[in-house]
Amino acid sequence: MRLAILIIGVQNSGKTSTIKHLVNTHSDKSLNVMRAGWQSIFLDSSFKYLKLNFFCVPASPTETKKMLSIRFPSFIPEVLIIAEQLGGANYPDTISFLNRNNFAVATYNLSNSIGTSDWDKFDNTNKSVKLNNRTNQIINDIKLFIKTNNII
């Protein structure tokens, strides 16, 4: 069973920042620049041998002009974390790729307006709180997916 974490928003809405914060807070890494590729995070900080390995696409296929169907022509990862631009040119291909390859999709929609929700745009006063809350929600949803599907 495959899992895709799909973070959707307009350009500069915090998609890549959310993914980078997830990796930086739930691993031993401290990334300055988030690049596409394999990442590993701890699902529980007190049990560091329980890791989740995933392929990360932190810049949307729309922005990079590299569709998932081209990025993964033969090998498809079991877990993907993808930033995608809302209504972008490659958005339909991303959704089609995930559906065609039987991914369970957890979708997180970023708002482009400043507000009180964790998924609203952040500013300097609430950036760390919102990013922490977003990553905690993603980790909790991954754990729920694992438990619900009896993966571990």
PyMOL commands that set and color helices and strands:
alter all, ss='L'
color gray80, all
select helices_A, chain A and resi 15-25+61-64+68-71+91-100+127-148
alter helices_A, ss='H'
color red, helices_A
select strands_A, chain A and resi 2-9+37-42+51-57+79-85+103-109
alter strands_A, ss='S'
color yellow, strands_A
deselect
rebuild
show_as cartoon
